[in-house]
């Protein structure tokens, strides 16, 4: 049985072509690709790549300036934050939430719209494996090319489960029996009709948006289309901690708002979602509200 794509690049001694992440005494990272006969240069001296080729991961190398660097393969979260960018990347904290709450499983058939720089594509491909299917749509050809290079650099070549199409999803989507759809784009509500036709009953649509206005419009559009259950929306933040002896406190900086996530599940054909029974705050639906159920049916 052959190894999954990219697995051989994640274990064993360092080899030519491997990505290496060096960490200096101050915790700063430097990432490069191993090449025979090359030297790695810093303002603290240099050392030959050959010192690492064949060495086990977790080795320490010293430069000509006698500065020690810890050598490890970059984790996928490290890789996506240092990759060349066309568009902004999906941060690892959000990618992890997408994998968990969109329930991305091995062998899943996934459609992604808005490939950006290939960050989320890399996470999705690793989760679905060689037997899954990821069809990514990107409207900008320059972004698509950068994403292709980044994904292939991480996996060491083309991934057998990945198909990349340049164009708008709503105009080009031909996939059927799709398990999951991830929409990372400016106006995900424009794709919902096409998405609803592609998803299997019980399938999940997951939208990643930056602003509250996008979030509100997407939720109302999901409600209006009438073939999804009630959407769930949230955001996540990360706060690291400084731990030095008795000085245990939160770091002064944190990864705050990056985007909102929302998920909804496709209902069976011909099924209407159950009426929502809740009591929103007075004024939640003002006189100017023109969204679904504007007659107040959802507020009983």
C-alpha positions as a Markdown table, in Angstrom:
| # | Residue | x | y | z |
|---|---|---|---|---|
| 1 | Unk | 0.0 | 0.0 | 0.0 |
| 2 | Unk | 1.5 | 3.3 | -1.1 |
| 3 | Unk | 1.9 | 6.2 | 1.3 |
| 4 | Unk | -0.6 | 9.1 | 1.2 |
| 5 | Unk | 0.6 | 12.0 | -1.0 |
| 6 | Unk | 3.2 | 14.1 | 0.9 |
| 7 | Unk | 3.5 | 11.7 | 3.9 |
| 8 | Unk | 7.1 | 10.8 | 3.0 |
| 9 | Unk | 8.1 | 14.5 | 3.2 |
| 10 | Unk | 6.9 | 14.6 | 6.8 |
| 11 | Unk | 9.2 | 12.0 | 8.4 |
| 12 | Unk | 12.7 | 10.5 | 8.4 |
| 13 | Unk | 16.0 | 12.2 | 7.9 |
| 14 | Unk | 16.2 | 15.5 | 6.0 |
| 15 | Unk | 16.5 | 15.0 | 2.2 |
| 16 | Unk | 17.2 | 17.2 | -0.8 |
| 17 | Unk | 14.1 | 19.2 | -1.6 |
| 18 | Unk | 12.7 | 19.2 | 2.0 |
| 19 | Unk | 11.5 | 22.4 | 3.6 |
| 20 | Unk | 13.4 | 23.2 | 6.7 |
| 21 | Unk | 12.4 | 25.7 | 9.4 |
| 22 | Unk | 15.3 | 27.1 | 11.5 |
| 23 | Unk | 14.6 | 28.6 | 14.9 |
| 24 | Unk | 17.3 | 31.0 | 16.3 |
| 25 | Unk | 17.9 | 31.7 | 20.0 |
| 26 | Unk | 15.3 | 34.5 | 20.0 |
| 27 | Unk | 12.6 | 32.2 | 18.6 |
| 28 | Unk | 12.7 | 33.7 | 15.1 |
| 29 | Unk | 11.9 | 31.4 | 12.2 |
| 30 | Unk | 13.7 | 31.0 | 8.8 |
| 31 | Unk | 12.4 | 28.7 | 6.2 |
| 32 | Unk | 14.3 | 27.4 | 3.1 |
| 33 | Unk | 14.5 | 24.4 | 0.8 |
| 34 | Unk | 17.5 | 22.0 | 1.1 |
| 35 | Unk | 19.7 | 21.9 | -1.9 |
| 36 | Unk | 23.0 | 20.0 | -2.2 |
| 37 | Unk | 26.1 | 22.2 | -2.3 |
| 38 | Unk | 24.2 | 25.4 | -1.2 |
| 39 | Unk | 24.8 | 27.5 | 1.9 |
| 40 | Unk | 22.3 | 29.1 | 4.2 |
| 41 | Unk | 23.3 | 32.7 | 5.0 |
| 42 | Unk | 22.2 | 34.9 | 8.0 |
| 43 | Unk | 23.6 | 38.1 | 9.5 |
| 44 | Unk | 25.0 | 35.7 | 12.2 |
| 45 | Unk | 27.1 | 33.7 | 9.7 |
| 46 | Unk | 26.3 | 30.7 | 7.4 |
| 47 | Unk | 26.4 | 26.9 | 7.2 |
| 48 | Unk | 26.2 | 24.4 | 4.3 |
| 49 | Unk | 22.9 | 22.7 | 3.5 |
| 50 | Unk | 24.9 | 19.4 | 3.4 |
| 51 | Unk | 25.2 | 19.5 | 7.2 |
| 52 | Unk | 21.5 | 18.9 | 7.4 |
| 53 | Unk | 21.0 | 16.5 | 4.5 |
| 54 | Unk | 20.8 | 13.0 | 6.0 |
| 55 | Unk | 20.5 | 14.4 | 9.6 |
| 56 | Unk | 17.5 | 13.6 | 11.7 |
| 57 | Unk | 14.8 | 16.2 | 12.3 |
| 58 | Unk | 15.3 | 18.1 | 15.5 |
| 59 | Unk | 19.1 | 18.6 | 14.8 |
| 60 | Unk | 21.0 | 21.7 | 15.8 |
| 61 | Unk | 23.4 | 23.4 | 13.4 |
| 62 | Unk | 25.9 | 26.2 | 14.1 |
| 63 | Unk | 26.8 | 29.0 | 11.7 |
| 64 | Unk | 30.3 | 30.3 | 11.1 |
| 65 | Unk | 29.4 | 32.9 | 13.8 |
| 66 | Unk | 28.8 | 30.1 | 16.3 |
| 67 | Unk | 25.1 | 30.7 | 16.6 |
| 68 | Unk | 23.0 | 27.6 | 17.1 |
| 69 | Unk | 19.8 | 27.0 | 15.1 |
| 70 | Unk | 17.2 | 24.3 | 15.7 |
| 71 | Unk | 16.2 | 22.5 | 12.5 |
| 72 | Unk | 12.7 | 21.1 | 12.0 |
| 73 | Unk | 10.3 | 20.6 | 9.2 |
| 74 | Unk | 7.7 | 23.4 | 9.2 |
| 75 | Unk | 4.2 | 22.3 | 10.4 |
| 76 | Unk | 1.4 | 23.1 | 8.0 |
| 77 | Unk | 0.4 | 26.1 | 10.1 |
| 78 | Unk | 3.9 | 27.4 | 9.9 |
| 79 | Unk | 4.1 | 26.8 | 6.1 |
| 80 | Unk | 0.9 | 28.6 | 5.2 |
| 81 | Unk | 1.9 | 31.7 | 7.2 |
| 82 | Unk | 5.2 | 31.9 | 5.4 |
| 83 | Unk | 4.1 | 30.9 | 1.9 |
| 84 | Unk | 4.1 | 33.5 | -1.0 |
| 85 | Unk | 0.8 | 35.3 | -1.1 |
| 86 | Unk | -1.5 | 36.6 | -3.8 |
| 87 | Unk | -4.5 | 37.0 | -1.6 |
| 88 | Unk | -4.7 | 36.9 | 2.2 |
| 89 | Unk | -4.4 | 33.3 | 3.6 |
| 90 | Unk | -7.0 | 31.6 | 5.8 |
| 91 | Unk | -5.3 | 31.6 | 9.2 |
| 92 | Unk | -4.6 | 28.2 | 10.8 |
| 93 | Unk | -7.1 | 28.9 | 13.7 |
| 94 | Unk | -9.9 | 29.3 | 11.1 |
| 95 | Unk | -8.7 | 26.4 | 9.0 |
| 96 | Unk | -8.9 | 24.2 | 12.1 |
| 97 | Unk | -12.4 | 25.3 | 12.8 |
| 98 | Unk | -13.5 | 24.7 | 9.2 |
| 99 | Unk | -12.0 | 21.1 | 9.3 |
| 100 | Unk | -13.8 | 20.4 | 12.6 |
| 101 | Unk | -17.2 | 22.1 | 12.3 |
| 102 | Unk | -17.6 | 21.5 | 8.5 |
| 103 | Unk | -16.8 | 17.9 | 9.4 |
| 104 | Unk | -14.2 | 17.3 | 6.7 |
| 105 | Unk | -13.5 | 13.6 | 6.6 |
| 106 | Unk | -11.2 | 11.2 | 4.6 |
| 107 | Unk | -12.7 | 10.5 | 1.2 |
| 108 | Unk | -15.0 | 13.5 | 1.3 |
| 109 | Unk | -16.1 | 15.3 | -1.9 |
| 110 | Unk | -15.5 | 19.0 | -1.3 |
| 111 | Unk | -16.0 | 22.1 | -3.3 |
| 112 | Unk | -14.1 | 25.2 | -2.4 |
| 113 | Unk | -14.7 | 28.7 | -3.9 |
| 114 | Unk | -12.1 | 31.4 | -3.3 |
| 115 | Unk | -8.7 | 29.6 | -3.4 |
| 116 | Unk | -6.7 | 32.7 | -2.5 |
| 117 | Unk | -3.1 | 31.6 | -1.9 |
| 118 | Unk | -3.8 | 27.9 | -1.3 |
| 119 | Unk | -3.8 | 27.9 | 2.5 |
| 120 | Unk | -7.2 | 26.3 | 3.1 |
| 121 | Unk | -6.7 | 24.0 | 0.0 |
| 122 | Unk | -3.7 | 22.5 | 1.7 |
| 123 | Unk | -5.6 | 21.8 | 4.9 |
| 124 | Unk | -8.5 | 20.4 | 3.0 |
| 125 | Unk | -6.4 | 18.1 | 0.8 |
| 126 | Unk | -4.5 | 16.7 | 3.8 |
| 127 | Unk | -7.9 | 16.0 | 5.6 |
| 128 | Unk | -9.7 | 14.3 | 2.6 |
| 129 | Unk | -6.7 | 12.2 | 1.5 |
| 130 | Unk | -5.9 | 10.8 | -1.9 |
| 131 | Unk | -9.3 | 9.1 | -2.1 |
| 132 | Unk | -11.3 | 12.3 | -1.6 |
| 133 | Unk | -12.1 | 15.1 | -4.1 |
| 134 | Unk | -11.4 | 18.8 | -3.8 |
| 135 | Unk | -12.6 | 21.0 | -6.6 |
| 136 | Unk | -11.4 | 24.6 | -6.1 |
| 137 | Unk | -12.7 | 27.6 | -8.0 |
| 138 | Unk | -10.8 | 30.8 | -8.2 |
| 139 | Unk | -11.9 | 33.7 | -10.3 |
| 140 | Unk | -8.5 | 35.3 | -10.6 |
| 141 | Unk | -5.9 | 33.5 | -12.7 |
| 142 | Unk | -2.9 | 35.0 | -10.9 |
| 143 | Unk | -4.2 | 33.9 | -7.5 |
| 144 | Unk | -4.9 | 30.4 | -8.9 |
| 145 | Unk | -1.3 | 30.1 | -10.1 |
| 146 | Unk | 0.2 | 31.2 | -6.8 |
| 147 | Unk | -2.1 | 28.7 | -5.0 |
| 148 | Unk | -1.1 | 25.9 | -7.3 |
| 149 | Unk | 2.6 | 26.5 | -6.7 |
| 150 | Unk | 2.1 | 26.7 | -2.9 |
| 151 | Unk | 0.1 | 23.5 | -2.7 |
| 152 | Unk | 2.5 | 21.6 | -4.9 |
| 153 | Unk | 5.5 | 22.8 | -3.0 |
| 154 | Unk | 3.9 | 21.6 | 0.2 |
| 155 | Unk | 2.9 | 18.1 | -1.1 |
| 156 | Unk | 6.0 | 17.7 | -3.3 |
| 157 | Unk | 4.0 | 17.7 | -6.5 |
| 158 | Unk | 0.4 | 17.7 | -7.8 |
| 159 | Unk | -2.1 | 16.2 | -5.4 |
| 160 | Unk | -4.3 | 13.4 | -7.1 |
| 161 | Unk | -7.5 | 14.6 | -5.3 |
| 162 | Unk | -7.2 | 18.3 | -6.4 |
| 163 | Unk | -8.8 | 20.0 | -9.4 |
| 164 | Unk | -8.4 | 23.8 | -9.8 |
| 165 | Unk | -10.8 | 25.8 | -12.1 |
| 166 | Unk | -10.3 | 29.4 | -12.9 |
| 167 | Unk | -13.8 | 31.1 | -13.0 |
| 168 | Unk | -16.8 | 31.9 | -10.9 |
| 169 | Unk | -18.3 | 29.0 | -9.0 |
| 170 | Unk | -21.9 | 30.0 | -9.8 |
| 171 | Unk | -21.1 | 30.0 | -13.5 |
| 172 | Unk | -19.0 | 26.9 | -13.6 |
| 173 | Unk | -20.1 | 24.5 | -10.9 |
| 174 | Unk | -20.9 | 21.1 | -12.4 |
| 175 | Unk | -20.1 | 18.9 | -9.5 |
| 176 | Unk | -22.9 | 16.8 | -8.0 |
| 177 | Unk | -23.3 | 14.7 | -4.9 |
| 178 | Unk | -20.9 | 17.0 | -3.0 |
| 179 | Unk | -20.5 | 16.4 | 0.7 |
| 180 | Unk | -19.1 | 19.8 | 1.7 |
| 181 | Unk | -18.9 | 23.3 | 0.2 |
| 182 | Unk | -16.5 | 26.0 | 1.6 |
| 183 | Unk | -17.2 | 29.5 | 0.4 |
| 184 | Unk | -14.3 | 32.0 | 1.1 |
| 185 | Unk | -15.4 | 34.9 | -1.0 |
| 186 | Unk | -16.8 | 38.5 | -1.0 |
| 187 | Unk | -20.5 | 37.6 | -1.7 |
| 188 | Unk | -21.2 | 33.9 | -0.8 |
| 189 | Unk | -25.0 | 34.5 | -1.1 |
| 190 | Unk | -24.6 | 34.7 | -4.9 |
| 191 | Unk | -23.5 | 31.0 | -4.9 |
| 192 | Unk | -26.2 | 29.5 | -2.6 |
| 193 | Unk | -28.6 | 28.4 | -5.3 |
| 194 | Unk | -25.8 | 26.6 | -7.2 |
| 195 | Unk | -24.5 | 25.1 | -3.9 |
| 196 | Unk | -27.9 | 23.8 | -2.9 |
| 197 | Unk | -28.2 | 21.8 | -6.1 |
| 198 | Unk | -24.7 | 20.3 | -5.7 |
| 199 | Unk | -24.9 | 19.3 | -2.0 |
| 200 | Unk | -26.2 | 15.9 | -0.9 |
| 201 | Unk | -28.9 | 15.9 | 1.8 |
| 202 | Unk | -27.2 | 16.4 | 5.1 |
| 203 | Unk | -24.2 | 18.1 | 3.3 |
| 204 | Unk | -22.7 | 21.2 | 4.9 |
| 205 | Unk | -22.1 | 24.6 | 3.4 |
| 206 | Unk | -19.4 | 26.6 | 5.4 |
| 207 | Unk | -18.9 | 30.3 | 4.7 |
| 208 | Unk | -15.9 | 32.4 | 5.7 |
| 209 | Unk | -16.6 | 36.2 | 5.7 |
| 210 | Unk | -14.8 | 39.2 | 7.1 |
| 211 | Unk | -17.5 | 41.7 | 8.1 |
| 212 | Unk | -20.7 | 41.7 | 10.1 |
| 213 | Unk | -22.7 | 43.0 | 7.0 |
| 214 | Unk | -21.5 | 40.1 | 4.9 |
| 215 | Unk | -22.3 | 37.7 | 7.8 |
| 216 | Unk | -25.9 | 39.1 | 8.2 |
| 217 | Unk | -26.6 | 39.0 | 4.5 |
| 218 | Unk | -25.3 | 35.4 | 4.2 |
| 219 | Unk | -27.4 | 34.2 | 7.1 |
| 220 | Unk | -30.6 | 35.9 | 5.8 |
| 221 | Unk | -29.9 | 34.5 | 2.3 |
| 222 | Unk | -29.5 | 30.9 | 3.7 |
| 223 | Unk | -32.8 | 31.3 | 5.5 |
| 224 | Unk | -34.5 | 32.7 | 2.4 |
| 225 | Unk | -33.4 | 29.9 | 0.1 |
| 226 | Unk | -35.4 | 27.5 | 2.3 |
| 227 | Unk | -33.4 | 24.2 | 1.8 |
| 228 | Unk | -31.0 | 24.6 | 4.7 |
| 229 | Unk | -31.4 | 24.3 | 8.5 |
| 230 | Unk | -30.9 | 27.3 | 10.7 |
| 231 | Unk | -27.3 | 28.5 | 10.2 |
| 232 | Unk | -24.8 | 28.7 | 13.1 |
| 233 | Unk | -22.2 | 31.6 | 13.1 |
| 234 | Unk | -19.2 | 32.3 | 15.3 |
| 235 | Unk | -15.6 | 33.6 | 15.4 |
| 236 | Unk | -12.5 | 32.4 | 17.3 |
| 237 | Unk | -9.5 | 34.3 | 18.8 |
| 238 | Unk | -6.2 | 33.0 | 20.1 |
| 239 | Unk | -4.3 | 34.4 | 23.0 |
| 240 | Unk | -0.9 | 33.0 | 23.8 |
| 241 | Unk | 0.7 | 33.0 | 27.2 |
| 242 | Unk | 4.1 | 34.1 | 28.4 |
| 243 | Unk | 5.6 | 31.6 | 30.9 |
| 244 | Unk | 8.9 | 32.4 | 32.5 |
| 245 | Unk | 9.4 | 31.2 | 36.0 |
| 246 | Unk | 6.8 | 33.0 | 38.2 |
| 247 | Unk | 5.9 | 35.4 | 35.4 |
| 248 | Unk | 2.9 | 33.6 | 34.0 |
| 249 | Unk | 0.6 | 36.0 | 32.1 |
| 250 | Unk | -1.2 | 36.5 | 28.7 |
| 251 | Unk | 1.0 | 37.8 | 25.9 |
| 252 | Unk | 0.6 | 41.5 | 25.1 |
| 253 | Unk | -0.4 | 40.6 | 21.5 |
| 254 | Unk | -3.0 | 38.1 | 20.3 |
| 255 | Unk | -4.6 | 36.9 | 17.0 |
| 256 | Unk | -8.0 | 38.6 | 17.2 |
| 257 | Unk | -10.6 | 38.9 | 14.6 |
| 258 | Unk | -9.7 | 37.4 | 11.2 |
| 259 | Unk | -13.2 | 36.4 | 10.0 |
| 260 | Unk | -16.6 | 34.9 | 10.8 |
| 261 | Unk | -17.5 | 31.4 | 10.1 |
| 262 | Unk | -21.0 | 30.0 | 9.6 |
| 263 | Unk | -22.3 | 26.6 | 8.7 |
| 264 | Unk | -25.7 | 25.2 | 7.6 |
| 265 | Unk | -26.9 | 21.7 | 6.5 |
| 266 | Unk | -28.7 | 20.8 | 3.3 |
| 267 | Unk | -32.2 | 19.5 | 3.9 |
| 268 | Unk | -33.8 | 16.7 | 1.9 |
| 269 | Unk | -35.5 | 17.7 | -1.3 |
| 270 | Unk | -39.1 | 19.0 | -0.8 |
| 271 | Unk | -38.6 | 19.5 | 3.0 |
| 272 | Unk | -39.3 | 22.9 | 4.5 |
| 273 | Unk | -37.2 | 23.9 | 7.5 |
| 274 | Unk | -39.1 | 23.9 | 10.8 |
| 275 | Unk | -40.4 | 27.3 | 11.9 |
| 276 | Unk | -38.0 | 29.1 | 14.2 |
| 277 | Unk | -39.7 | 30.0 | 17.5 |
| 278 | Unk | -37.8 | 32.6 | 19.4 |
| 279 | Unk | -38.3 | 36.1 | 20.8 |
| 280 | Unk | -35.7 | 38.4 | 19.4 |
| 281 | Unk | -34.9 | 41.7 | 21.0 |
| 282 | Unk | -37.4 | 44.5 | 20.4 |
| 283 | Unk | -36.4 | 46.3 | 17.2 |
| 284 | Unk | -34.3 | 43.5 | 15.8 |
| 285 | Unk | -36.6 | 43.6 | 12.8 |
| 286 | Unk | -37.1 | 47.3 | 12.1 |
| 287 | Unk | -39.6 | 48.9 | 9.7 |
| 288 | Unk | -36.9 | 48.9 | 6.9 |
| 289 | Unk | -36.3 | 45.2 | 7.2 |
| 290 | Unk | -36.9 | 43.4 | 3.9 |
| 291 | Unk | -35.3 | 40.0 | 4.6 |
| 292 | Unk | -37.1 | 36.6 | 4.6 |
| 293 | Unk | -40.1 | 36.3 | 6.8 |
| 294 | Unk | -40.5 | 40.0 | 6.9 |
| 295 | Unk | -44.2 | 39.5 | 7.8 |
| 296 | Unk | -43.1 | 38.3 | 11.3 |
| 297 | Unk | -43.8 | 34.6 | 10.9 |
| 298 | Unk | -40.3 | 33.7 | 12.3 |
| 299 | Unk | -40.8 | 35.8 | 15.4 |
| 300 | Unk | -43.8 | 34.0 | 16.9 |
